[in-house]
Structure formats: structure tokens, C-alpha cells
């Protein structure tokens, strides 16, 4: 059943259900097994464990925001193919959300306490991007995924060297985000005008700083 065949109330309930799942289920069912599955757990001292948990919490927040961004764009997409493209990307981001949530549990840590706020903000951005039209909406995907890919690369450098489980997860996530950006480009993405990319980078820095601790 397509989105247009649903009533306004039905669509609202679908969006609420998606939001509750992304915000309050830290490790939803994944379609793919975790890249950390079968990787030996290395001993980490308290400081290294806290640091790894902080970085994985940031990555978890990033996936909460990715879910919200894609769902927001899908909710207002004019083209059915565009809507399905966004929902497909969101499904793959659910894998990332699950993997990060599992890893946080293994590190005796938790997701960000501000996840409802992160989700709401990203959803609003997704709706705003979608209203601008499909090509600019895809441009938001490209810019977002390129920035996420870059920060995951930074995390591979900052994670404790012995934490191979977290590293395995982040490496696969990085490859997936690069593919999402490439797919959006091939689908006809339009480059975002200045100063939007710079504003997105600033918002990302704020999120990473706060989510590392809270």
C-alpha cells in the first residue's frame, strides 16, 4: 500500500511508530548480522572503554538522525520512487542503529539521553529538504552521507586500537554511507547551495560534542 492510499491519521500514526522505534529501541532487529559478530572482545581499561562508548554513542545518534532524516524526506516526497528510495536507505540505517546499540550494551553504556531531541530536529530537516523538491532532497542525502562518512573515518582513527569489535562496525558503516551518497548522486542529486553545507557541519559538530557525553 502506497503512502497516498493512507489517510492523514494513518500517515501520522506510521510516523509516530517509526519515531518511537528509532528513539526508544536502541538495538532494533537488523537485516544483516553485525560486523562485530565473531570478533573477539579485547580487554579495555576504564578510560578506553568510556572513550569507545562515547564514540559509539555519537554513531548511534547519527543513525537515529539518519532514520529521522530519511523518514521526513519520504513523508513529503512527490515521487513514489523517491519515497521508496528513502525508505530503503532508512532500512539499511536500521542495521547501523542496531549494531551501535548492541555495541553500547557490550561496553556497559547507553544511547544518548537526548535522542528524542535529535530525532525531532533531524525529522524537521528531512521534511524541509523534501519540500524543496526531490533533487535538492537527494542533495541533502549526499551532503549528509559525505559528512557522516568523514566522521566515521575520524572515529576509526580515534577508537582504541584494540577495540576491533567497534572498528569492524564503523568500517562497514563508513562503506555503506559512501554507497548511499553515490546512489543519491546517480539518482540526480543537486548540490546544496552555500551556506547549507557549512551549517550542517556546524550542527554535526554540536551533536558530536554533546552526544559523546550525554
N, C-alpha and C positions, 0 to 999 in steps of 0.2 A: 504494500500500500504506500503510495507516494505521500509526501508532506501535504500536497494541495488537497488530498481527499480527506484529511483530518479536519475536525472543527477547530476553532480557535482555542477552546478549552482543552481539547485533546493535545494540541501542539504545546500548550503551556505545561500540561502535565508531563509530557515527554521531556521537555527541557528541565523541569524540576527534578525528574527522576535521574536524568543524566548528571545534573549538578550534585545531587546528593551522593550518587555513586562515586564521582570524581573526588569530592571533598571528604567524605566520611568513610570510604572504603580504601584504606591505604595500600592494599595489595589485592586488587580485583583479579578475577580469573584471566589468565593470559592465554593467547592463542599459540604462542611459541614458548618453549621451555627457556628458563633463564640461562643466559650465557655463563653464569656462575655455577650452574649445576655441574657437579663433579669436580669442581676446582677446590683444592684443599684449603681449609681455613688456616691462615698463618697467625701465629701469636702476635698481638699488638699490645703495646703498653697503653696506659690510660690516656696519655696525651694523643697518641697516634689514633686510637680508637675514636676519641672525641672529634679529632680533625676529620677523619674519614666519614664519620657520621654527619658532621656539618656539611661536607661537600655533597654527600648523597642526599641530604635533606634539601639542599639547593636544587639538585637534579630532580628530586621528587616534585618540588614546587614547579619547576619548569614544565614537567609533564602535566600537572594539574592545569597550568596556564595554557598549555598546548591543547588539551581537551576543550577548555572553555573557548579558546580562540576558534578552533575548527567548528565546534557546535554553534557558536554565534554566527559564523560565516554561513554555515549550512542553513541556519534558520531563516535567513533573508536572501538566499541565493535565488536569482531569477531563473537560472538554467538547471534542469534536473540533473544533467551530467555534472555540473559544478557541485551541486548539493551532495551527490553520491561520492564525488572525488574527496570532498571534505570529510564526509563520514568514514570513508575508507582510511584516510590518514589518521583520523581520531582513533579508529580501532587499533591501528598499529601503535599509536601513542599509549594505548591502554596497556600494551605489553610493557612498555618502559615504566609506566606508573607502577605496575605490579612488581617488576624486578627491583625497582628502587625501594618500594615498600618492604619487600622481603629482606632486602639487604639492611635496611634500617633496623628491622627487628633483630637480625643477626648481630648487629652492632650494639644491641641493647639501647636503641634510641627510638625516636618518634618523628612523625612528619611535623611540618610547621604548624604551629597553633593558629596561624593567620591564613590557613588555606581557604576559608570562605571568602576572605577579602581578596586574595589573589585570584580566585576563580571569578568573582564578580567583576573585577577590573578587566581581566582578560576577555571575559564574555562581552562586555560592553565594547571593547576594542574590536572584537570579531564582528559584532553587529555593525559597528561603524564602518569597518573595512568592507563588509559585504554590501552595504548600502551604496558605496562608491562605485559599484559595478564589478563584474567578475574579473576583469583584467587587473584592476588595482587590488582586488581582494587576493588574487594569486600573487601579486607583488608583495603584499604583506606576508604571505606564506614564505616566499623566497627570502625576504629580509629577516624574518623571524628565525627561519631554519639556519640561515648562514650564521646569525649571531649565536644561536644555540650550539651549532657545530663548533664555533670558535671557543666558546666557554667550556665545552666538553673536552676540547683539546687541552685547554689550560688545566682542567681537573686531572687529566692523565699525567700531567707533569707534577701536580701538587699532591696527589694521593700518595700515601706511604708506599714505598717500593714493594714491600712485602704483601700488600693487600691486593692479591691477584684476583680475588672474587669481585671486588668493586671495579677493578681495572677492566675485567672481562665484560662487565655490564656496560661501562661507559664507552668502551671501544665499539661495541655493536650499536649502541645508541647513536654515537657520532656518525657511523656509516649510514644508519637509517635516516638521520636528519639531512645529510648531504643528498641522499636519494630523493627525499621529499622536496627539497629545493629544486633539484634538477627536473623532477616531474612537473612542478608548477611552472618552471621556465618553459618547458616543452609544450605545456598547455596554453601558453600565450600570456604569461605574466607581464605586466607593465611595471617598469622601475618606479619606485616611490619617489616623489619629489622631495627636495630638501624643504624643511629640516626634519622630516619624519624619521629617517634612519637614525639621526643623531638623538632625537627624543626617545626613540626605542632603546638605544644603547644606554641612555641615562636611566630610564626606568628599569632596565635589566640590572644595572649596577646597584640601584637601590634595593631591588628584590634580593639579589645575591647577598648583599651585606646583611640585610635583616634576617633572611631565611637561614643563613648559616648559624644564627644564634637562637632564633625564636621559631 
